[in-house]
Amino acid sequence: MSLTESPEFTATSRPITSTALPSGAYVLSLAALQSSYAASSSAPSNTIYFYDKANLRPVAHVVGHGEAITTMRAVPHFAGTARETLVSSGKDGLVKVWDERTGAAAVQMQGLAAGRKRALLSCDVSANGMTVAAGTDLQGDDASLLYWDPRNPAAPLRVHSYTHSDDITAVHFLRPSPAHLPSVLLSISSDGLISTSNADEADEDEAGLHVGNWGCSVAQAGWVHGRAGSPGVWAASDMETFSAWSGELDMVYDIDIRQPSIHRQDFTWMTDYLVGCHNSASIPASRDNDLCVFAGSNEGDIALITRTTFSDASAPWTLERQWTNAHVGVVRSVLWDEQNNILITGGEDSRINVWSAPPLSSGEPQSPSGKRESGGDAMDVDEDSQRKRRRAD
């Protein structure tokens, strides 16, 4: 499986600024809000920390959940509100919707199925903000998809218990979602199934749209948006395998994500694990998909790799960016704030690092070697979109 350097490849060896969680916990996930970045931490802290976007100084923190935080993400709409809203789920059986201004949970939904409280392993909010979905752990023979109307959060609107037969590890609504189509939910599970459902359909027998069986425990997944046709799906297993699927959940390819690598006398990149994926708004017009894959090394380095063609199993991988020398050990989370040309990474070393991350189609000049070295230079950003100058520590 070939990996080649992009003509615009850049290697960044120094972050713009850094901070660390005070608890010494892992940085599990990162999210961008209107005026702050949010970071969720591992047990026993289970705290969500808020950092000022301008300088990464801590501005607030809240005890996120009574047990482990399983999902934390920003959604663009919630219950009629058109602003970035922070949503989280936890093993305490709660979905919480946070008010960035007060630091309190403005809405809270409890995971109840068959009269029992259930640990929630995943959650998301529909494109129109009017449906909240969460996936439970396995109890007995049941793992359930729960749906709420956020305007009436006291109890789930409906429960679907036959879509999966093991822990539901992630749920993702299709965004953007065409106004004339129902809300489509992607769900994955330790049972090996990748499923899409009509989240607006009360009858579970009628709700299922497509199912793909990967045959291994599925840990991460997300949508892939193409320039034509229906969106596809990417998925990652617990064993560092990576797959792509059509919108009808037919497999396109299945590889070991550690295979695409570069071994040269002057440069080496070897992937040890998948950190996560991102749908890029700046993907060049020459590519038919918006999927960006963030890969990590055991030394704490991060790389961004892409594929020019989503549907061709033999298409080569391209190494676009590399960020090095700022984490010790495994990087657990990554957030690409494309609006501000910023990448934020969080690791098992408790560090949160902010990096320069220009768009893929930037066309920036190269060094004679073809690798443009980037340090922690300050950047000017557009005040109209609340971007601010950042300076190196």
C-alpha positions in Angstrom: 0.0 0.0 0.0 1.8 3.1 -1.3 2.2 6.4 0.5 3.7 9.4 -1.2 4.4 13.0 -0.1 2.1 15.7 -1.3 3.8 18.5 -3.4 2.7 20.8 -0.6 3.9 18.6 2.2 4.8 20.5 5.4 6.5 19.3 8.6 5.9 21.3 11.8 8.2 20.7 14.7 7.0 23.3 17.2 3.4 24.1 18.4 2.2 27.6 18.6 1.2 27.2 22.2 0.6 24.4 24.7 -1.1 23.7 27.9 -1.8 20.6 30.1 -4.8 19.3 32.0 -4.4 20.0 35.7 -5.6 16.5 36.6 -2.9 14.6 34.7 -5.7 12.7 32.8 -5.8 11.7 29.2 -7.3 14.2 26.7 -10.1 12.1 25.3 -11.8 14.6 22.9 -11.7 18.2 21.7 -14.4 20.5 20.4 -14.6 24.1 19.0 -17.3 26.5 20.4 -17.9 30.1 19.6 -15.3 31.6 22.0 -13.6 28.6 23.5 -12.2 25.1 22.9 -13.4 22.3 25.1 -11.4 19.2 26.2 -12.8 16.2 27.9 -10.6 14.2 30.3 -10.5 10.6 31.3 -11.5 8.9 34.6 -11.4 9.5 37.5 -11.5 13.2 36.6 -14.3 13.1 34.0 -14.0 16.9 33.7 -14.6 19.1 30.7 -12.2 22.0 30.5 -12.7 25.2 28.5 -9.9 27.2 27.0 -9.9 30.7 25.4 -9.5 30.5 21.7 -7.1 33.4 21.6 -4.5 32.2 23.9 -5.4 28.7 25.2 -5.8 30.0 28.8 -8.2 28.1 31.0 -11.5 29.9 31.4 -13.8 27.3 33.1 -14.2 23.7 33.9 -17.2 21.5 34.9 -17.5 17.9 36.2 -18.8 16.4 33.0 -20.3 13.1 34.1 -20.4 11.0 37.2 -18.7 8.2 35.3 -16.5 8.1 32.2 -17.2 10.6 29.4 -17.8 8.6 26.2 -18.5 11.3 23.7 -18.1 15.1 23.5 -18.7 17.1 20.4 -19.9 20.5 19.2 -23.1 20.5 17.0 -24.1 23.5 14.8 -27.8 23.4 15.8 -29.7 22.4 18.9 -33.5 22.7 19.4 -33.8 25.8 17.2 -30.6 27.4 18.3 -28.1 28.1 15.5 -24.8 28.3 17.3 -22.2 25.8 18.2 -23.4 23.8 21.2 -21.5 21.3 23.3 -23.0 17.8 23.8 -21.6 15.0 25.8 -22.6 11.4 26.9 -21.3 9.3 29.7 -21.4 5.9 31.4 -23.6 7.5 34.0 -26.4 7.2 31.5 -26.8 10.9 30.7 -26.6 13.0 27.6 -25.8 16.6 28.7 -26.1 19.8 26.5 -23.9 22.5 27.9 -24.3 26.3 28.0 -20.9 27.7 27.1 -21.8 31.0 28.8 -22.7 29.6 32.2 -20.7 26.4 32.2 -23.8 24.5 33.3 -25.8 21.7 31.7 -28.8 23.5 30.1 -30.5 20.2 29.0 -30.1 16.7 30.4 -31.4 13.4 29.0 -31.3 10.1 30.8 -30.7 6.8 29.1 -33.6 4.6 30.0 -34.5 1.4 28.1 -36.9 -1.3 29.3 -37.1 0.7 32.6 -33.4 0.4 33.3 -30.7 3.1 33.3 -28.2 2.4 30.6 -24.6 3.5 30.2 -24.4 5.7 27.1 -21.3 5.1 24.8 -22.1 7.6 22.1 -24.4 10.5 21.1 -25.1 13.0 18.4 -27.7 15.6 17.4 -29.4 15.7 14.0 -28.6 18.3 11.4 -31.8 20.3 12.2 -31.1 20.1 15.9 -34.5 18.5 16.7 -33.4 14.9 17.4 -30.8 13.6 19.9 -29.6 10.0 19.5 -27.4 7.9 21.8 -26.1 4.3 21.8 -26.1 2.1 24.9 -23.8 -0.6 26.2 -24.9 -4.2 26.1 -27.0 -5.4 29.0 -28.2 -9.0 28.8 -29.2 -9.4 25.1 -29.9 -5.7 24.4 -28.0 -2.8 23.1 -30.3 0.1 22.2 -30.5 3.3 20.1 -32.3 5.9 22.1 -33.9 9.0 20.5 -35.1 12.2 22.3 -36.9 15.3 21.2 -34.7 17.9 23.0 -37.7 20.0 23.7 -39.1 17.2 25.9 -36.0 15.6 27.4 -37.5 13.8 30.3 -37.7 10.4 28.5 -36.7 8.9 25.2 -39.1 9.5 22.3 -38.4 5.9 21.1 -36.0 3.0 21.7 -34.7 0.8 18.9 -33.2 -2.5 20.4 -32.7 -4.7 17.3 -30.3 -2.7 15.2 -27.2 -3.9 17.1 -26.5 -6.8 19.4 -23.5 -5.4 21.3 -22.1 -2.1 22.6 -23.0 0.8 20.2 -19.7 2.6 20.0 -20.5 5.6 17.9 -23.5 7.3 16.3 -23.3 10.1 13.7 -26.1 12.0 11.9 -25.6 12.8 8.3 -24.7 16.5 8.0 -25.6 18.4 6.0 -28.9 16.7 5.6 -31.2 17.6 2.6 -34.4 19.2 3.8 -36.6 16.8 1.9 -35.0 13.7 3.3 -35.3 12.1 6.8 -32.6 12.4 9.4 -30.2 9.5 8.7 -28.2 8.1 11.6 -25.0 6.1 11.1 -24.3 3.6 14.0 -21.5 1.1 14.6 -21.0 -1.6 17.2 -18.8 -4.2 18.7 -21.0 -6.7 16.9 -19.2 -5.8 13.7 -22.2 -4.1 12.1 -22.2 -0.7 10.4 -25.8 0.5 10.0 -27.8 3.5 8.7 -31.3 4.2 10.0 -34.1 6.7 9.5 -34.1 8.5 12.8 -37.6 9.9 12.1 -39.2 6.5 11.8 -40.9 5.2 15.0 -41.3 1.6 13.8 -37.9 -0.1 14.1 -38.7 -2.6 11.4 -39.1 0.2 9.0 -36.3 2.4 10.3 -33.3 0.3 9.0 -31.9 1.6 5.7 -28.6 -0.3 5.1 -26.3 -2.7 7.0 -22.7 -3.7 6.4 -21.1 -6.5 8.3 -17.3 -6.0 8.8 -16.9 -9.0 11.0 -14.8 -7.2 13.6 -15.4 -4.9 16.5 -16.0 -1.4 15.1 -14.5 1.4 17.2 -14.8 4.6 15.1 -16.7 5.6 12.0 -18.0 8.7 10.1 -19.4 10.0 6.9 -17.5 10.7 3.7 -18.9 13.4 1.4 -18.2 13.2 -2.3 -18.5 15.7 -5.1 -21.2 13.6 -6.7 -23.5 10.9 -5.6 -24.5 9.7 -2.1 -22.2 10.0 0.9 -20.0 7.1 1.9 -18.8 5.9 5.2 -15.4 5.2 6.8 -14.8 2.9 9.7 -12.0 1.8 12.0 -11.6 -1.3 14.1 -10.0 -2.0 17.5 -7.2 -3.8 15.6 -6.1 -0.7 13.5 -7.9 -1.9 10.4 -9.6 0.8 8.3 -12.4 0.4 5.8 -14.5 2.5 3.4 -18.1 1.8 2.4 -20.5 3.1 -0.2 -23.7 4.8 0.9 -25.5 1.5 0.6 -22.8 0.0 2.9 -21.1 -2.1 0.3 -17.4 -2.4 1.2 -15.0 -0.4 -1.0 -11.7 -1.4 0.7 -10.4 -2.9 3.9 -6.7 -2.3 4.9 -4.4 -2.2 7.9 -4.0 1.6 8.5 -0.4 0.9 9.4 0.5 -0.3 5.9 0.8 3.1 4.1 4.3 4.2 5.0 7.4 6.0 3.7 10.9 4.5 4.2 13.7 6.6 2.7 17.2 7.4 3.8 16.2 11.0 4.4 12.6 10.6 5.7 10.4 8.0 7.3 6.8 7.9 8.3 5.2 4.8 9.9 1.6 4.9 11.3 1.1 3.1 14.6 -2.6 3.9 15.1 -5.5 5.9 13.8 -6.3 9.1 15.9 -9.4 10.1 14.0 -10.8 11.5 10.7 -12.0 14.9 9.6 -14.2 16.1 6.7 -12.3 18.9 5.2 -13.8 22.1 3.7 -10.5 22.9 1.9 -10.0 19.6 0.0 -8.6 20.4 -3.5 -11.0 20.2 -6.5 -8.9 17.3 -7.9 -10.3 14.9 -5.3 -13.7 13.3 -5.1 -14.0 13.1 -1.3 -13.4 15.2 1.8 -11.9 12.5 4.0 -8.7 13.4 6.0 -7.1 10.8 8.1 -5.1 11.7 11.2 -2.6 9.0 12.1 -0.3 8.8 15.1 3.0 7.3 16.1 3.9 5.7 19.4 6.4 8.6 19.8 3.6 11.2 19.8 3.9 12.5 16.3 0.9 13.1 14.1 0.4 12.9 10.3 -2.5 13.9 8.0 -3.0 11.5 5.0 -5.6 11.5 2.3 -6.7 9.6 -0.8 -7.4 11.2 -4.1 -10.2 8.8 -4.9 -12.6 7.3 -2.4 -14.0 4.6 -4.6 -10.8 3.1 -6.0 -9.3 0.4 -3.7 -5.9 0.7 -5.4 -5.6 4.5 -5.2 -2.4 5.7 -3.4 -2.4 7.5 -0.1 -0.9 11.0 0.2 1.1 12.4 3.2 -0.1 16.0 3.5 1.2 17.3 6.9 3.3 16.2 9.8 3.4 17.6 13.4 6.2 16.3 15.6 8.1 16.6 18.9 5.4 17.9 21.2 3.6 14.8 22.7 5.0 11.9 24.6 3.2 8.7 23.8 -0.2 8.2 22.2 -2.2 11.1 20.8 -5.9 10.4 21.7 -7.7 13.4 20.1 -7.4 15.9 17.3 -9.5 18.9 16.2 -8.9 20.7 12.9 -10.3 24.3 13.2 -10.1 25.0 9.5 -11.7 28.4 9.9 -8.7 29.6 11.9 -6.0 27.3 10.2 -5.4 25.7 13.6 -4.9 22.0 14.6 -5.3 21.1 18.2 -4.1 17.7 19.6 -4.5 16.1 22.9 -2.7 13.1 24.3 -2.2 10.5 27.0 0.5 12.8 28.3 -2.3 15.3 29.3 -0.8 17.9 26.8 -3.0 20.0 24.6 -1.0 21.5 21.7 -2.1 24.1 19.2 -0.4 24.0 15.7 -0.5 25.9 12.5 -2.6 23.9 9.9 -3.0 25.7 6.6 -5.5 24.5 4.1 -4.6 21.6 1.8 -5.1 23.7 -1.3 -2.9 26.6 0.1 -0.2 26.3 -2.6 2.4 27.7 -0.1 6.0 27.8 -1.2 8.3 24.8 -0.6 11.8 24.6 0.7 14.4 23.2 -1.8 14.1 19.8 -0.3 10.3 19.7 -0.9 9.5 19.8 2.8 8.6 23.1 4.2 9.6 23.3 7.9 7.1 25.2 10.0 7.6 26.3 13.6 5.4 28.0 16.1 5.0 31.3 14.2 2.2 33.7 15.1 -0.6 34.0 12.7 -3.0 36.7 11.7 -6.6 35.7 11.4 -9.8 37.4 10.3 -11.6 39.4 13.0 -14.9 39.2 11.2 -15.1 35.4 11.9 -13.7 36.0 15.5 -10.2 34.9 14.6 -7.4 36.3 16.6 -3.7 36.6 16.6 -1.9 33.7 18.3 1.7 33.9 19.5 4.2 31.3 20.3 5.0 30.7 24.0 
